């Protein structure tokens, strides 16, 4: 990450990464399928954390509120704002990273939909397909939009930006 943040993602080569890590190219590709996976490999794991946090929110909490609570329970464990902001700037400024992050967020969606389906059923709302999928996909898109706004607006509050985006989508 240090190389990426210092030189830029596109300007950092796999050879530089393996030299800095003291491993061979073969070892690199045993752990990572692509250079993008070095940055985003943990994003899939974050989805499992969000799912776990979502499961911890009582079922009587409405879907949008439950998802927000889950997102922020996981975000509280993230590195500080400055490190997160630098990583977000790299992510949103690099097309190949954006594309891979969307793939990872689709994995989040698969993990979260069953819980939201149960919430809809328990709350007497419209639980017919594709309601749960639409809510989860929208919430993830709101998080993404909030992240983009957050890096464009120094000093802004990511959670408040998410809330504004979620209210607009809901």
Wavefront OBJ file of the C-alpha trace (Angstrom):
o trace
v 0.000 0.000 0.000
v 2.875 2.334 0.739
v 4.179 2.010 -2.815
v 0.735 2.595 -4.275
v 0.115 5.647 -2.137
v 3.582 7.039 -2.814
v 3.850 6.358 -6.574
v 0.248 5.904 -7.617
v -1.423 2.619 -8.446
v -0.763 2.696 -12.195
v 2.908 3.630 -11.712
v 3.644 0.777 -9.311
v 4.759 -2.469 -10.922
v 4.457 -5.996 -9.651
v 8.257 -6.220 -9.779
v 8.473 -3.279 -7.355
v 5.916 -4.923 -5.067
v 7.723 -8.264 -4.937
v 11.077 -6.545 -4.374
v 9.652 -4.507 -1.489
v 7.983 -7.575 0.004
v 11.038 -9.773 -0.499
v 9.109 -12.475 -2.374
v 9.177 -13.927 -5.878
v 6.666 -13.171 -8.639
v 5.490 -16.769 -8.317
v 4.775 -16.254 -4.615
v 2.973 -13.001 -5.378
v 0.615 -14.747 -7.774
v -0.053 -17.505 -5.240
v -1.549 -14.861 -2.949
v -2.951 -12.359 -5.443
v -4.589 -12.877 -8.810
v -4.036 -9.280 -9.875
v -2.349 -6.108 -8.710
v -5.840 -4.803 -7.875
v -6.272 -7.652 -5.389
v -3.378 -6.280 -3.333
v -5.495 -3.198 -2.655
v -8.936 -4.788 -2.647
v -8.271 -8.316 -1.405
v -9.565 -7.405 2.021
v -12.731 -5.805 0.629
v -14.364 -9.229 0.246
v -13.492 -9.951 3.875
v -15.098 -6.655 4.849
v -18.315 -7.977 3.313
v -18.270 -10.904 5.722
v -17.774 -8.440 8.584
v -20.735 -6.370 7.371
v -22.857 -9.514 7.159
v -21.859 -10.463 10.705
v -22.653 -6.966 11.954
v -25.995 -7.042 10.130
v -26.881 -10.343 11.797
v -26.185 -8.708 15.175
v -28.781 -5.976 14.554
v -32.202 -7.077 15.898
v -34.633 -8.218 13.177
v -37.214 -5.623 14.171
v -34.885 -2.837 12.979
v -35.987 -1.799 9.474
v -33.703 -2.767 6.558
v -32.195 0.647 5.750
v -31.456 1.382 9.404
v -30.017 -2.105 9.964
v -27.689 -1.792 6.980
v -26.472 1.616 8.139
v -25.805 0.241 11.609
v -23.877 -2.699 10.135
v -21.784 -0.466 7.872
v -20.749 1.774 10.765
v -20.033 -1.050 13.169
v -17.487 -2.279 10.633
v -16.225 1.226 9.779
v -15.410 1.852 13.443
v -12.784 -0.904 13.150
v -11.185 0.676 10.052
v -7.982 2.709 10.056
v -8.200 6.416 10.821
v -9.813 8.924 8.485
v -6.553 10.064 6.890
v -5.428 6.559 5.850
v -8.931 5.697 4.717
v -9.181 8.924 2.717
v -5.884 8.245 0.894
v -6.996 4.727 0.024
v -10.387 6.025 -1.138
v -8.718 8.642 -3.347
v -6.658 5.902 -4.976
v -9.685 3.649 -5.376
v -11.966 6.276 -6.903
v -9.171 7.642 -9.085
v -8.161 4.311 -10.645
v -10.607 2.757 -13.137
v -9.308 -0.802 -12.719
v -9.671 -0.566 -8.928
v -13.208 0.825 -9.269
v -14.179 -2.092 -11.494
v -12.785 -4.666 -9.062
v -14.429 -2.921 -6.097
v -17.798 -3.231 -7.824
v -17.178 -6.976 -8.190
v -16.399 -7.214 -4.478
v -19.525 -5.244 -3.601
v -21.606 -7.747 -5.570
v -20.229 -10.370 -3.183
v -21.379 -8.196 -0.261
v -24.829 -8.093 -1.783
v -25.072 -11.884 -1.891
v -24.095 -12.039 1.777
v -26.509 -9.346 2.959
v -29.679 -10.123 0.984
v -30.864 -13.102 3.086
v -30.888 -10.971 6.243
v -32.779 -8.142 4.557
v -35.261 -10.652 3.155
v -35.928 -11.892 6.704
v -36.365 -8.292 7.906
v -38.884 -7.570 5.185
v -40.826 -10.724 6.012
v -40.752 -9.992 9.765
v -41.764 -6.355 9.284
v -44.739 -7.056 7.066
v -43.253 -5.079 4.173
v -43.050 -6.124 0.545
v -40.796 -9.169 0.799
v -41.370 -10.319 -2.766
v -38.331 -10.493 -5.038
v -36.487 -8.314 -5.916
v -37.166 -6.089 -2.885
v -34.278 -7.291 -0.669
v -31.818 -7.271 -3.577
v -32.856 -3.746 -4.530
v -32.471 -2.431 -0.984
v -29.035 -3.973 -0.501
v -27.760 -2.921 -3.939
v -29.028 0.599 -3.311
v -27.436 0.783 0.131
v -24.076 -0.352 -1.263
v -24.374 2.192 -4.084
v -25.140 4.875 -1.484
v -21.992 3.922 0.410
v -19.998 4.202 -2.804
v -21.509 7.582 -3.701
v -20.880 8.840 -0.174
v -17.254 7.717 -0.425
v -16.788 9.658 -3.642
v -18.348 12.776 -2.111
v -16.211 12.354 1.001
v -12.947 12.584 -0.932
v -14.200 15.564 -2.939
v -15.250 17.441 0.217
v -12.367 17.581 2.717
v -13.642 17.803 6.266
v -16.956 16.186 5.407
v -18.475 13.407 7.492
v -18.697 10.090 5.631
v -21.561 8.809 7.748
v -23.635 11.943 7.168
v -22.951 11.735 3.429
v -24.109 8.114 3.500
v -27.280 9.082 5.378
v -28.087 11.770 2.828
v -27.548 9.371 -0.060
v -29.596 6.632 1.638
v -32.487 9.002 2.360
v -32.496 10.062 -1.279
v -32.476 6.443 -2.480
v -35.017 5.163 0.040
l 1 2 3 4 5 6 7 8 9 10 11 12 13 14 15 16 17 18 19 20 21 22 23 24 25 26 27 28 29 30 31 32 33 34 35 36 37 38 39 40 41 42 43 44 45 46 47 48 49 50 51 52 53 54 55 56 57 58 59 60 61 62 63 64 65 66 67 68 69 70 71 72 73 74 75 76 77 78 79 80 81 82 83 84 85 86 87 88 89 90 91 92 93 94 95 96 97 98 99 100 101 102 103 104 105 106 107 108 109 110 111 112 113 114 115 116 117 118 119 120 121 122 123 124 125 126 127 128 129 130 131 132 133 134 135 136 137 138 139 140 141 142 143 144 145 146 147 148 149 150 151 152 153 154 155 156 157 158 159 160 161 162 163 164 165 166 167 168 169 170
